[in-house]
């Protein structure tokens, strides 16, 4: 079964916004054993939408469209699709009532243009939006299927797997093979090095597809297999995963939808350990990532942004002599920051970062990208020195990743002295 994916919006074609929907939808489709024949992004232009849709219908069995379903004048997707197919428009009263109730419940001011989100092409089946106001719709033209959803990525990530895929499953029989995939997430090794480490594996003989995908600051290895049964497919995927872990296990930290902060949060919670964080160069990014995990209050006692030397002295007790002799960006300061925040918060673990994110501030002995990450617990203290050759934002991101990875390894019982 061949699919087309059409994403619509001037924000996409102008480069202001990256298309996050196409790859997500394609992954959902491939998991069903179906094929994506074409993906296309178009601006909010009636002529382009009509012709793009017709082209996709010609080469696909089904087309999934996202974007342009809002209440404003530039949201023209529904009208453009109706014109392309020669269909009239109608207002669905149930959808309109639902949207009006949503506005009332959230205390939002209603304006008449919001009723536009309850207008659909004749013959369309409206699909209620579980996380927004603009409804999706499903349209069957002969043997072809068109599904149109809002373009907000958070909404797409709910609507596609929960509502669209079940509808499509009723129309199309799944691919004759059962499809399974596994994403193995690594940190601390480049894509080229990953490829080299796995070069001796005969993926064709295993009948497994493998892809390498850099997702800064991580590298993802995705293995995919197709078999006639779920059990056989899972067995092949496990064999591939075992081979990868034999060679790269020291860099692996998570699988599939897991995140590093989620893995760390789970380990801290299971061990009933508490954490405090002192951040300088990362500016609160570690605490931000950890508090993205629901239930983080069970382990995260506090986060301190000790950016200036004064804050390092007053909040964390760093002696002025240490700062003068070794500098704010040093192993000595990082270690005392980790110990200081642990003592201040009375937690089991203290984690700290200090560094030079750039683009200014570097010296010959401490170039831009120099970062120290320290961890202190009740047994001992560790510190690692990094030099990251990235721009300011990415130095902050990769430093937060390095800190969380250090914590993950410590919680997993690995020796940090060997790294």
GIMOHU-V628426 format. One record per residue. N is the residue number from 1. RES is the residue in three letters. D_FIRST is the distance of its C-alpha to the first C-alpha in Angstrom with 1 decimal. Layout:
n=N res=RES d_first=D_FIRST
n=N res=RES d_first=D_FIRST
//
This chain:
n=1 res=UNK d_first=0.0
n=2 res=UNK d_first=3.8
n=3 res=UNK d_first=6.7
n=4 res=UNK d_first=10.3
n=5 res=UNK d_first=13.3
n=6 res=UNK d_first=16.6
n=7 res=UNK d_first=19.8
n=8 res=UNK d_first=23.0
n=9 res=UNK d_first=26.6
n=10 res=UNK d_first=29.7
n=11 res=UNK d_first=30.2
n=12 res=UNK d_first=27.1
n=13 res=UNK d_first=28.1
n=14 res=UNK d_first=31.7
n=15 res=UNK d_first=31.1
n=16 res=UNK d_first=32.8
n=17 res=UNK d_first=29.8
n=18 res=UNK d_first=27.2
n=19 res=UNK d_first=23.6
n=20 res=UNK d_first=22.9
n=21 res=UNK d_first=19.9
n=22 res=UNK d_first=17.3
n=23 res=UNK d_first=17.7
n=24 res=UNK d_first=17.8
n=25 res=UNK d_first=14.7
n=26 res=UNK d_first=12.8
n=27 res=UNK d_first=14.4
n=28 res=UNK d_first=13.4
n=29 res=UNK d_first=9.7
n=30 res=UNK d_first=10.2
n=31 res=UNK d_first=12.4
n=32 res=UNK d_first=9.9
n=33 res=UNK d_first=8.3
n=34 res=UNK d_first=5.2
n=35 res=UNK d_first=5.9
n=36 res=UNK d_first=8.3
n=37 res=UNK d_first=9.2
n=38 res=UNK d_first=12.4
n=39 res=UNK d_first=14.9
n=40 res=UNK d_first=18.0
n=41 res=UNK d_first=21.2
n=42 res=UNK d_first=23.6
n=43 res=UNK d_first=27.0
n=44 res=UNK d_first=28.2
n=45 res=UNK d_first=28.6
n=46 res=UNK d_first=27.8
n=47 res=UNK d_first=27.6
n=48 res=UNK d_first=25.2
n=49 res=UNK d_first=22.9
n=50 res=UNK d_first=22.8
n=51 res=UNK d_first=22.0
n=52 res=UNK d_first=19.5
n=53 res=UNK d_first=17.5
n=54 res=UNK d_first=17.7
n=55 res=UNK d_first=16.6
n=56 res=UNK d_first=13.5
n=57 res=UNK d_first=12.7
n=58 res=UNK d_first=13.4
n=59 res=UNK d_first=10.9
n=60 res=UNK d_first=8.0
n=61 res=UNK d_first=6.4
n=62 res=UNK d_first=8.1
n=63 res=UNK d_first=11.1
n=64 res=UNK d_first=13.2
n=65 res=UNK d_first=16.8
n=66 res=UNK d_first=19.8
n=67 res=UNK d_first=23.4
n=68 res=UNK d_first=26.1
n=69 res=UNK d_first=26.5
n=70 res=UNK d_first=30.1
n=71 res=UNK d_first=33.4
n=72 res=UNK d_first=34.8
n=73 res=UNK d_first=35.1
n=74 res=UNK d_first=32.6
n=75 res=UNK d_first=29.8
n=76 res=UNK d_first=28.4
n=77 res=UNK d_first=24.6
n=78 res=UNK d_first=24.8
n=79 res=UNK d_first=27.3
n=80 res=UNK d_first=25.5
n=81 res=UNK d_first=22.1
n=82 res=UNK d_first=24.3
n=83 res=UNK d_first=26.2
n=84 res=UNK d_first=23.2
n=85 res=UNK d_first=21.9
n=86 res=UNK d_first=25.5
n=87 res=UNK d_first=25.7
n=88 res=UNK d_first=28.8
n=89 res=UNK d_first=29.1
n=90 res=UNK d_first=30.5
n=91 res=UNK d_first=31.9
n=92 res=UNK d_first=30.7
n=93 res=UNK d_first=34.0
n=94 res=UNK d_first=32.7
n=95 res=UNK d_first=30.8
n=96 res=UNK d_first=34.0
n=97 res=UNK d_first=36.2
n=98 res=UNK d_first=34.1
n=99 res=UNK d_first=34.3
n=100 res=UNK d_first=38.0
n=101 res=UNK d_first=38.6
n=102 res=UNK d_first=36.8
n=103 res=UNK d_first=39.2
n=104 res=UNK d_first=42.2
n=105 res=UNK d_first=41.5
n=106 res=UNK d_first=41.2
n=107 res=UNK d_first=44.2
n=108 res=UNK d_first=42.4
n=109 res=UNK d_first=43.9
n=110 res=UNK d_first=42.0
n=111 res=UNK d_first=41.7
n=112 res=UNK d_first=40.4
n=113 res=UNK d_first=37.7
n=114 res=UNK d_first=35.9
n=115 res=UNK d_first=35.2
n=116 res=UNK d_first=32.7
n=117 res=UNK d_first=30.2
n=118 res=UNK d_first=30.2
n=119 res=UNK d_first=29.3
n=120 res=UNK d_first=26.0
n=121 res=UNK d_first=24.7
n=122 res=UNK d_first=25.6
n=123 res=UNK d_first=23.1
n=124 res=UNK d_first=21.6
n=125 res=UNK d_first=21.5
n=126 res=UNK d_first=23.5
n=127 res=UNK d_first=22.6
n=128 res=UNK d_first=25.8
n=129 res=UNK d_first=26.1
n=130 res=UNK d_first=27.6
n=131 res=UNK d_first=29.1
n=132 res=UNK d_first=29.9
n=133 res=UNK d_first=30.9
n=134 res=UNK d_first=28.1
n=135 res=UNK d_first=25.7
n=136 res=UNK d_first=21.9
n=137 res=UNK d_first=20.4
n=138 res=UNK d_first=17.4
n=139 res=UNK d_first=17.1
n=140 res=UNK d_first=15.4
n=141 res=UNK d_first=16.0
n=142 res=UNK d_first=15.5
n=143 res=UNK d_first=11.9
n=144 res=UNK d_first=11.0
n=145 res=UNK d_first=11.3
n=146 res=UNK d_first=13.7
n=147 res=UNK d_first=15.0
n=148 res=UNK d_first=18.3
n=149 res=UNK d_first=20.2
n=150 res=UNK d_first=23.5
n=151 res=UNK d_first=23.7
n=152 res=UNK d_first=26.1
n=153 res=UNK d_first=24.5
n=154 res=UNK d_first=26.3
n=155 res=UNK d_first=24.9
n=156 res=UNK d_first=21.3
n=157 res=UNK d_first=21.7
n=158 res=UNK d_first=22.7
n=159 res=UNK d_first=20.5
n=160 res=UNK d_first=17.0
n=161 res=UNK d_first=17.4
n=162 res=UNK d_first=19.9
n=163 res=UNK d_first=18.7
n=164 res=UNK d_first=15.3
n=165 res=UNK d_first=13.2
n=166 res=UNK d_first=15.1
n=167 res=UNK d_first=14.4
n=168 res=UNK d_first=10.7
n=169 res=UNK d_first=11.1
n=170 res=UNK d_first=13.1
n=171 res=UNK d_first=10.6
n=172 res=UNK d_first=7.5
n=173 res=UNK d_first=8.5
n=174 res=UNK d_first=8.2
n=175 res=UNK d_first=7.4
n=176 res=UNK d_first=10.4
n=177 res=UNK d_first=12.3
n=178 res=UNK d_first=14.0
n=179 res=UNK d_first=13.9
n=180 res=UNK d_first=17.3
n=181 res=UNK d_first=18.9
n=182 res=UNK d_first=22.5
n=183 res=UNK d_first=24.2
n=184 res=UNK d_first=27.8
n=185 res=UNK d_first=30.0
n=186 res=UNK d_first=33.1
n=187 res=UNK d_first=36.1
n=188 res=UNK d_first=39.0
n=189 res=UNK d_first=37.3
n=190 res=UNK d_first=35.8
n=191 res=UNK d_first=32.3
n=192 res=UNK d_first=34.0
n=193 res=UNK d_first=36.1
n=194 res=UNK d_first=33.2
n=195 res=UNK d_first=31.5
n=196 res=UNK d_first=34.9
n=197 res=UNK d_first=35.5
n=198 res=UNK d_first=32.2
n=199 res=UNK d_first=32.6
n=200 res=UNK d_first=34.0
n=201 res=UNK d_first=31.0
n=202 res=UNK d_first=28.9
n=203 res=UNK d_first=25.4
n=204 res=UNK d_first=24.0
n=205 res=UNK d_first=26.3
n=206 res=UNK d_first=25.1
n=207 res=UNK d_first=21.5
n=208 res=UNK d_first=21.0
n=209 res=UNK d_first=19.6
n=210 res=UNK d_first=22.2
n=211 res=UNK d_first=22.5
n=212 res=UNK d_first=25.7
n=213 res=UNK d_first=25.7
n=214 res=UNK d_first=29.0
n=215 res=UNK d_first=29.4
n=216 res=UNK d_first=33.0
n=217 res=UNK d_first=35.1
n=218 res=UNK d_first=32.8
n=219 res=UNK d_first=30.6
n=220 res=UNK d_first=27.4
n=221 res=UNK d_first=26.1
n=222 res=UNK d_first=22.5
n=223 res=UNK d_first=21.6
n=224 res=UNK d_first=18.2
n=225 res=UNK d_first=17.7
n=226 res=UNK d_first=15.3
n=227 res=UNK d_first=17.0
n=228 res=UNK d_first=16.8
n=229 res=UNK d_first=19.0
n=230 res=UNK d_first=19.6
n=231 res=UNK d_first=23.2
n=232 res=UNK d_first=22.6
n=233 res=UNK d_first=20.2
n=234 res=UNK d_first=22.8
n=235 res=UNK d_first=25.5
n=236 res=UNK d_first=24.0
n=237 res=UNK d_first=23.6
n=238 res=UNK d_first=27.1
n=239 res=UNK d_first=28.5
n=240 res=UNK d_first=27.0
n=241 res=UNK d_first=28.4
n=242 res=UNK d_first=31.8
n=243 res=UNK d_first=32.0
n=244 res=UNK d_first=31.4
n=245 res=UNK d_first=34.0
n=246 res=UNK d_first=36.5
n=247 res=UNK d_first=36.6
n=248 res=UNK d_first=35.9
n=249 res=UNK d_first=36.8
n=250 res=UNK d_first=39.6
n=251 res=UNK d_first=37.3
n=252 res=UNK d_first=34.6
n=253 res=UNK d_first=35.1
n=254 res=UNK d_first=31.9
n=255 res=UNK d_first=28.4
n=256 res=UNK d_first=25.1
n=257 res=UNK d_first=26.2
n=258 res=UNK d_first=29.9
n=259 res=UNK d_first=32.3
n=260 res=UNK d_first=35.6
n=261 res=UNK d_first=37.6
n=262 res=UNK d_first=35.8
n=263 res=UNK d_first=36.7
n=264 res=UNK d_first=40.2
n=265 res=UNK d_first=40.6
n=266 res=UNK d_first=39.5
n=267 res=UNK d_first=42.1
n=268 res=UNK d_first=44.8
n=269 res=UNK d_first=44.3
n=270 res=UNK d_first=44.2
n=271 res=UNK d_first=47.4
n=272 res=UNK d_first=49.1
n=273 res=UNK d_first=49.9
n=274 res=UNK d_first=50.7
n=275 res=UNK d_first=50.0
n=276 res=UNK d_first=51.5
n=277 res=UNK d_first=50.5
n=278 res=UNK d_first=52.7
n=279 res=UNK d_first=50.9
n=280 res=UNK d_first=52.3
n=281 res=UNK d_first=50.0
n=282 res=UNK d_first=46.8
n=283 res=UNK d_first=48.3
n=284 res=UNK d_first=46.9
n=285 res=UNK d_first=43.3
n=286 res=UNK d_first=43.6
n=287 res=UNK d_first=44.7
n=288 res=UNK d_first=42.1
n=289 res=UNK d_first=39.3
n=290 res=UNK d_first=41.0
n=291 res=UNK d_first=41.4
n=292 res=UNK d_first=37.7
n=293 res=UNK d_first=37.5
n=294 res=UNK d_first=38.4
n=295 res=UNK d_first=41.6
n=296 res=UNK d_first=43.0
n=297 res=UNK d_first=46.4
n=298 res=UNK d_first=46.9
n=299 res=UNK d_first=47.4
n=300 res=UNK d_first=47.8
n=301 res=UNK d_first=51.4
n=302 res=UNK d_first=51.7
n=303 res=UNK d_first=50.7
n=304 res=UNK d_first=53.3
n=305 res=UNK d_first=52.8
n=306 res=UNK d_first=55.9
n=307 res=UNK d_first=55.5
n=308 res=UNK d_first=59.1
n=309 res=UNK d_first=61.9
n=310 res=UNK d_first=63.8
n=311 res=UNK d_first=60.9
n=312 res=UNK d_first=60.6
n=313 res=UNK d_first=64.3
n=314 res=UNK d_first=64.6
n=315 res=UNK d_first=61.5
n=316 res=UNK d_first=61.0
n=317 res=UNK d_first=64.6
n=318 res=UNK d_first=64.0
n=319 res=UNK d_first=67.6
n=320 res=UNK d_first=68.5
n=321 res=UNK d_first=69.9
n=322 res=UNK d_first=66.5
n=323 res=UNK d_first=64.8
n=324 res=UNK d_first=67.7
n=325 res=UNK d_first=67.8
n=326 res=UNK d_first=64.1
n=327 res=UNK d_first=62.3
n=328 res=UNK d_first=59.6
n=329 res=UNK d_first=57.0
n=330 res=UNK d_first=58.2
n=331 res=UNK d_first=57.7
n=332 res=UNK d_first=60.8
n=333 res=UNK d_first=59.7
n=334 res=UNK d_first=56.2
n=335 res=UNK d_first=57.7
n=336 res=UNK d_first=60.2
n=337 res=UNK d_first=57.5
n=338 res=UNK d_first=55.5
n=339 res=UNK d_first=58.7
n=340 res=UNK d_first=59.9
n=341 res=UNK d_first=56.9
n=342 res=UNK d_first=56.9
n=343 res=UNK d_first=60.6
n=344 res=UNK d_first=60.2
n=345 res=UNK d_first=57.4
n=346 res=UNK d_first=58.7
n=347 res=UNK d_first=55.3
n=348 res=UNK d_first=54.3
n=349 res=UNK d_first=52.6
n=350 res=UNK d_first=53.1
n=351 res=UNK d_first=50.7
n=352 res=UNK d_first=51.7
n=353 res=UNK d_first=50.6
n=354 res=UNK d_first=52.8
n=355 res=UNK d_first=52.0
n=356 res=UNK d_first=52.0
n=357 res=UNK d_first=48.7
n=358 res=UNK d_first=50.1
n=359 res=UNK d_first=50.2
n=360 res=UNK d_first=53.9
n=361 res=UNK d_first=56.2
n=362 res=UNK d_first=55.7
n=363 res=UNK d_first=58.6
n=364 res=UNK d_first=59.1
n=365 res=UNK d_first=59.4
n=366 res=UNK d_first=56.6
n=367 res=UNK d_first=54.1
n=368 res=UNK d_first=51.4
n=369 res=UNK d_first=48.7
n=370 res=UNK d_first=51.3
n=371 res=UNK d_first=50.3
n=372 res=UNK d_first=52.0
n=373 res=UNK d_first=50.2
n=374 res=UNK d_first=52.5
n=375 res=UNK d_first=52.1
n=376 res=UNK d_first=55.0
n=377 res=UNK d_first=55.2
n=378 res=UNK d_first=58.1
n=379 res=UNK d_first=58.3
n=380 res=UNK d_first=57.9
n=381 res=UNK d_first=56.6
n=382 res=UNK d_first=54.1
n=383 res=UNK d_first=53.5
n=384 res=UNK d_first=51.2
n=385 res=UNK d_first=51.7
n=386 res=UNK d_first=48.7
n=387 res=UNK d_first=48.6
n=388 res=UNK d_first=45.3
n=389 res=UNK d_first=44.8
n=390 res=UNK d_first=42.8
n=391 res=UNK d_first=43.4
n=392 res=UNK d_first=45.0
n=393 res=UNK d_first=42.0
n=394 res=UNK d_first=40.2
n=395 res=UNK d_first=43.5
n=396 res=UNK d_first=43.6
n=397 res=UNK d_first=40.1
n=398 res=UNK d_first=40.5
n=399 res=UNK d_first=43.9
n=400 res=UNK d_first=42.6
n=401 res=UNK d_first=40.0
n=402 res=UNK d_first=42.8
n=403 res=UNK d_first=44.9
n=404 res=UNK d_first=42.2
n=405 res=UNK d_first=41.4
n=406 res=UNK d_first=45.1
n=407 res=UNK d_first=45.3
n=408 res=UNK d_first=42.3
n=409 res=UNK d_first=43.9
n=410 res=UNK d_first=47.2
n=411 res=UNK d_first=45.7
n=412 res=UNK d_first=43.9
n=413 res=UNK d_first=47.2
n=414 res=UNK d_first=46.8
n=415 res=UNK d_first=49.9
n=416 res=UNK d_first=49.8
n=417 res=UNK d_first=52.9
n=418 res=UNK d_first=50.8
n=419 res=UNK d_first=48.6
//
